[in-house]
């Protein structure tokens, strides 16, 4: 019985830690501003364009789960192009909700749409992320643009 509890505990820990890692700044070291409630924008993505309509998003990741372990990780770099100034202000004001919806959409893809031992489908990922943005903003007008999709399979599979 104890043997069955260990993989279950590991999977629960991975599910709890995954969103926290995805929400972090990714630097690994404390910035000294622990009281700050705003998440710093991704400077690497800010350099992609000088357009005012570009809203960079933090790097998102999701685990592809097997029954007893994590098989792989999908990591997505992206941003949202919002030409309408009013909708862009709304998107900036609701940044945490937008990021949460994007993480949920990527996790949905990883655990419901991904076919085992295949490459991730950028069209499906984009469609799910776009639906999440449109639903969260309450209007169409923001366009999801994928910058990079990385897929890391666990070694030994």
Protein Blocks (a to p, Z undefined) as FASTA:
>chain_A
ZZmmmmmmmmmmmmmmmmmmmmmnonopaehiambmbdcddfklmmmpccfklccddddd
dddddfkbcfbdcddddddddfblklmmmmmmmmmmmmmmmmmmmmmmmmmmpcghiacd
fklmmmmmmmmmmmmnopahiacddfbdcddddehZZ
